[in-house]
Amino acid sequence: MLVFLPVMTSFMMISIVLMSNKCHMYVQCIAYNVLCFKRYNSKYLTNIGQSSNNSDNDMNKHRIHRVAKLTGLSKDVIRVWERRYSLVKPSRSANHYREYSDEDVSLFRFLKEELDHGQTIGGLAMEGRDSLLQRMRASSIPKQQELAPHSSLLDELVSRLDPLDKGRFELQLNAAIAVIPFEEAVQRILLPLQRRIGELWHEGRVNIAVEHYVTKIIQQKLFSVINQLPANEFGPRVLIACPEGEHHEIGAQAVTYLAASRGCHVYYLGPNLPLTDLEALCERVHPDLILLSLTETKSDNETGHLLQGLRALSQRWHVAVGGKGACAMEHLLANTKIELLDDLGALHNRLANLLSANQRAFH
């Protein structure tokens, strides 16, 4: 035993050294991975849909080169307008870079369109930011209505779902949303993604659990941004809901964001709402418009019962319906006061008219 003791001692020492080296390498590896994630996070990730103690970071932020690309204005023009007219006051990042909000980007786009129609930047600046934002929200912007889905991105995102790669799916989705205005993300990415996943589920190519997972991710992002929008106390009152039997609410949630971001005072009432309860709330709120999302095609009896309730509502308030289920009953709406909003363009125009009427009422 005494003969083998030095050998065993040497072996133990060598083992300890090797384990120490392995631990050191392992720690270095962990540190490198953390560093890579932090770099990726700071470059691409948006805080939309994630908890944060800094409310200023909850909305998309864009540096000046990205604003130039999104608006068609040069960086020099953006700086001059910012300095001379004070219509936009960007925040500053930790590195002291200018950071512009989605609203700033939309305002720059609106200003450029006004200039293309013969206005002068000096005359527009005299209106002031609040007045310009109000006019911007009341206007219908065809470019936003015609935004095509981001097909290649959708293909890549779907490929992360079978098998489910949660980390890469969320990183890629967040990175794509972070570099464009959120309204554009809603129309080009989030709603088309929801439709794509729904179709794949109906075809049996996506598990219902995966469909629920994607739905909740999209809902999380929509509500996170909606919660950052102002209450718009003096905007037109809009009630948004899914009638009884309607459980798919992504479309209604997206409409809630679009209406609130334009300056409407929105009441979002969620899915499966009986029309009798909706009517009771209308008695108290006196809405300027009721927007209902109908996604499912119903039987003749169900359609007849729903139509009867909608007709009663439309005798006292303005009622509009949208979604696949609403389009299926288009022929039944012809002789009623119920409006059919069969696409996003129709919705934009309806909101624009509503906001214009509200603006005239306050002047």
C-alpha positions in Angstrom: 0.0 0.0 0.0 2.8 2.3 0.8 4.3 1.7 -2.6 1.2 2.8 -4.4 0.5 5.8 -2.2 2.8 8.2 -4.1 1.3 7.0 -7.4 -2.2 7.4 -6.1 -1.4 10.9 -4.7 0.1 11.9 -8.1 -2.9 10.5 -9.9 -5.3 12.5 -7.6 -3.3 15.7 -8.1 -3.3 15.2 -11.9 -7.1 14.6 -11.7 -7.6 17.7 -9.7 -5.6 19.7 -12.2 -7.5 18.3 -15.1 -10.9 18.9 -13.4 -9.8 22.4 -12.6 -8.8 23.1 -16.2 -12.2 21.6 -17.3 -14.1 23.8 -14.9 -12.1 26.8 -16.1 -12.9 26.0 -19.7 -16.6 25.4 -18.8 -16.8 28.7 -17.0 -15.2 30.4 -20.0 -17.7 28.7 -22.3 -20.7 29.9 -20.1 -19.3 33.5 -20.0 -18.9 33.5 -23.8 -22.4 32.3 -24.4 -23.8 34.9 -22.0 -21.8 37.6 -23.8 -23.1 36.4 -27.2 -26.7 36.5 -25.9 -26.3 39.9 -24.5 -24.9 41.2 -27.8 -27.8 39.6 -29.7 -30.3 40.9 -27.2 -29.1 44.5 -27.3 -28.9 44.5 -31.1 -32.2 42.8 -32.0 -34.6 42.1 -29.2 -37.6 44.3 -28.6 -39.3 44.6 -25.2 -42.7 44.1 -26.7 -44.3 41.2 -25.0 -41.7 41.0 -22.2 -41.7 42.4 -18.7 -39.6 45.5 -18.0 -39.3 48.1 -15.3 -38.6 50.8 -17.8 -41.8 51.7 -19.6 -39.9 53.9 -22.0 -38.4 50.8 -23.5 -41.7 48.9 -23.9 -42.3 50.3 -27.4 -40.2 49.9 -30.5 -37.3 52.2 -30.8 -35.5 53.0 -34.1 -32.2 54.7 -34.8 -31.9 57.4 -37.4 -30.6 55.2 -40.2 -33.7 52.9 -39.7 -36.0 55.9 -39.7 -34.5 57.1 -42.9 -35.1 53.7 -44.5 -38.7 53.5 -43.2 -39.7 57.0 -44.2 -37.7 57.8 -47.4 -36.3 60.9 -45.7 -32.6 61.5 -45.5 -30.8 61.5 -42.2 -29.9 65.2 -42.7 -33.5 66.2 -43.3 -34.6 64.3 -40.2 -32.0 66.1 -38.1 -32.9 69.5 -39.5 -36.6 69.0 -38.9 -36.0 67.8 -35.4 -33.7 70.7 -34.5 -35.6 73.5 -36.3 -39.2 72.6 -35.8 -39.2 70.5 -32.6 -42.0 68.2 -34.0 -40.1 65.2 -32.9 -37.9 64.8 -29.7 -36.1 61.4 -29.8 -34.9 59.8 -26.7 -31.2 58.8 -26.2 -29.9 55.3 -25.8 -27.2 54.4 -23.3 -24.7 55.1 -26.1 -26.2 58.5 -26.8 -27.7 57.5 -30.1 -31.0 59.1 -31.1 -34.0 56.7 -30.7 -37.3 57.4 -32.4 -40.7 55.8 -31.5 -43.2 54.2 -33.8 -45.3 57.3 -33.5 -42.3 59.4 -34.6 -41.8 57.2 -37.7 -45.5 57.5 -38.6 -45.4 61.3 -38.1 -42.4 61.6 -40.5 -44.2 59.5 -43.1 -47.3 61.7 -42.7 -45.2 64.9 -43.1 -43.6 63.5 -46.2 -47.0 62.7 -47.7 -48.2 66.2 -46.9 -45.2 67.8 -48.6 -45.8 65.6 -51.7 -49.3 67.2 -51.8 -48.0 70.7 -51.8 -47.7 71.6 -48.1 -44.6 73.3 -46.7 -42.7 72.0 -43.6 -42.9 75.5 -42.1 -46.7 75.6 -42.4 -47.0 72.1 -41.0 -44.8 72.9 -38.1 -47.0 75.8 -37.2 -49.9 73.4 -36.6 -47.9 71.7 -33.8 -47.3 68.0 -33.1 -50.6 67.3 -31.4 -52.7 68.7 -34.2 -50.6 66.9 -36.8 -50.9 63.6 -35.0 -54.7 64.0 -34.8 -54.8 64.6 -38.5 -52.5 61.7 -39.2 -54.7 59.3 -37.2 -57.8 60.6 -39.0 -56.3 60.0 -42.4 -56.3 56.7 -44.3 -52.9 55.7 -45.5 -53.1 53.3 -48.5 -49.6 52.1 -48.1 -50.4 50.6 -44.7 -53.5 49.0 -46.1 -51.6 47.2 -48.9 -48.8 45.8 -46.9 -48.1 42.3 -48.0 -47.3 39.5 -45.6 -43.6 38.8 -45.0 -43.7 35.4 -46.6 -40.1 34.4 -46.3 -40.0 35.2 -42.6 -43.3 33.3 -42.0 -41.8 30.3 -43.7 -38.8 30.4 -41.4 -40.9 30.9 -38.3 -43.1 28.0 -39.2 -40.0 25.8 -39.7 -39.1 26.5 -36.0 -42.4 24.9 -34.9 -41.9 21.3 -36.1 -40.0 20.3 -34.0 -40.6 23.2 -31.7 -37.5 25.3 -31.2 -38.9 27.9 -28.7 -35.7 29.8 -28.3 -35.0 30.4 -32.0 -38.7 31.0 -32.8 -39.0 33.8 -30.3 -35.6 35.3 -31.0 -36.4 35.5 -34.7 -39.9 36.8 -34.2 -38.8 39.5 -31.7 -35.9 40.5 -34.0 -38.2 41.0 -36.9 -40.8 43.1 -34.9 -38.1 45.3 -33.4 -36.9 46.8 -36.7 -40.3 48.0 -38.1 -43.2 50.1 -36.7 -45.5 47.9 -34.7 -48.5 48.5 -36.9 -46.6 47.2 -39.9 -45.5 44.2 -37.8 -49.2 43.5 -37.0 -50.2 43.6 -40.6 -47.1 41.9 -42.2 -46.1 39.4 -39.5 -48.5 38.8 -36.5 -51.8 38.5 -38.3 -50.5 36.5 -41.3 -48.6 34.2 -38.8 -51.8 33.6 -36.9 -53.7 32.8 -40.1 -50.9 30.5 -41.3 -50.8 28.5 -38.1 -54.6 28.2 -38.1 -54.5 26.8 -41.6 -51.8 24.3 -40.7 -53.8 23.2 -37.6 -56.9 22.6 -39.8 -54.7 20.5 -42.1 -53.4 18.5 -39.2 -49.8 19.6 -39.8 -49.5 21.5 -36.5 -50.4 20.2 -33.0 -53.1 22.1 -31.2 -50.7 22.8 -28.3 -48.3 24.5 -30.8 -51.2 26.5 -32.2 -52.1 27.7 -28.7 -48.5 28.6 -28.0 -48.2 30.8 -31.0 -51.6 32.4 -30.3 -50.5 33.3 -26.8 -47.2 34.8 -28.0 -49.1 37.0 -30.4 -51.7 38.0 -27.8 -48.9 38.9 -25.4 -47.3 41.2 -27.8 -50.5 42.9 -28.8 -51.6 43.6 -25.2 -48.2 44.7 -24.2 -48.2 47.5 -26.8 -51.9 48.3 -26.2 -51.1 48.9 -22.5 -48.6 51.5 -23.5 -51.0 53.6 -25.6 -52.7 56.7 -24.1 -56.3 56.3 -22.9 -57.6 58.9 -25.6 -60.3 60.1 -23.2 -61.8 62.5 -25.8 -61.5 60.1 -28.8 -64.6 58.4 -30.3 -65.9 55.6 -28.2 -65.5 52.2 -29.8 -66.6 48.9 -28.3 -64.8 45.8 -29.6 -65.8 42.2 -28.9 -66.5 38.7 -30.2 -70.1 37.7 -29.9 -71.3 34.6 -28.0 -69.8 31.4 -29.4 -66.8 33.2 -30.9 -63.6 32.2 -29.0 -60.9 33.3 -31.5 -60.0 36.9 -30.5 -56.7 37.6 -32.2 -58.5 39.6 -34.9 -60.4 41.6 -32.4 -57.3 42.3 -30.4 -55.5 43.6 -33.5 -58.4 45.9 -34.3 -58.2 47.1 -30.7 -54.6 48.1 -31.2 -55.3 49.8 -34.6 -58.3 51.8 -33.2 -56.5 52.8 -30.0 -53.3 53.8 -31.8 -55.3 56.2 -34.0 -56.9 58.0 -31.0 -60.1 56.1 -30.3 -61.3 55.5 -26.8 -61.5 51.7 -26.9 -63.4 49.3 -24.7 -62.2 45.7 -25.5 -64.6 43.2 -24.2 -63.0 39.9 -25.3 -64.5 36.7 -26.7 -67.9 34.9 -26.2 -69.9 38.0 -25.2 -73.7 37.7 -25.2 -75.3 40.5 -27.1 -77.7 41.2 -24.2 -74.7 42.0 -22.0 -73.1 44.1 -24.8 -76.4 46.0 -25.1 -76.4 46.7 -21.4 -73.0 48.2 -21.5 -73.9 50.3 -24.5 -76.7 51.9 -22.5 -74.0 53.2 -20.1 -71.2 53.9 -22.5 -73.1 55.3 -25.6 -70.5 54.1 -28.1 -69.9 55.9 -31.4 -69.2 52.5 -33.0 -69.5 48.8 -32.1 -67.0 46.5 -33.9 -67.6 42.8 -33.7 -65.3 40.0 -34.9 -67.0 37.0 -36.5 -64.4 34.3 -37.4 -66.6 31.2 -37.6 -69.2 30.2 -40.2 -72.4 29.4 -38.3 -75.4 27.2 -39.0 -78.5 28.8 -40.5 -80.2 28.8 -37.0 -77.2 30.4 -35.3 -76.8 32.9 -38.1 -80.5 33.9 -37.9 -80.3 34.3 -34.1 -77.1 36.4 -34.4 -78.5 38.6 -37.1 -81.7 39.3 -35.1 -79.5 40.6 -32.2 -77.3 42.6 -34.5 -80.3 44.3 -36.2 -81.6 45.3 -32.7 -78.3 46.8 -31.8 -78.0 48.6 -35.1 -81.3 50.4 -34.6 -79.6 52.5 -31.8 -75.9 52.4 -32.4 -73.5 52.1 -35.4 -72.5 48.4 -35.7 -69.8 47.0 -38.0 -68.7 43.4 -38.4 -65.6 41.8 -39.8 -63.9 38.5 -40.2 -64.4 35.3 -42.2 -67.7 34.6 -40.5 -69.0 38.1 -41.3 -68.0 37.8 -45.0 -70.0 34.5 -45.1 -73.2 36.3 -44.2 -72.6 39.3 -46.5 -75.8 38.6 -48.5 -77.8 38.8 -45.3 -76.5 42.2 -44.4 -77.5 44.0 -47.6 -80.9 45.3 -46.3 -79.7 46.2 -42.8 -77.8 49.0 -41.1 -75.0 46.6 -40.2 -71.7 47.5 -41.9 -69.4 44.8 -43.3 -65.7 45.6 -43.0 -64.3 42.9 -45.2 -60.6 43.8 -45.1 -58.1 46.0 -43.3 -58.6 48.7 -45.9 -62.3 49.0 -45.1 -61.4 49.1 -41.4 -58.9 51.9 -41.9 -61.4 53.9 -43.9 -64.1 53.4 -41.3 -61.8 54.5 -38.4 -60.6 57.5 -40.5 -64.3 58.7 -41.0 -65.0 58.1 -37.3 -62.0 60.2 -36.2 -62.7 62.9 -38.7 -66.3 63.3 -37.5 -65.1 63.4 -33.9 -62.5 66.0 -34.8 -65.2 68.2 -36.4 -67.4 67.9 -33.3 -64.6 69.2 -31.1 -64.0 72.2 -33.4 
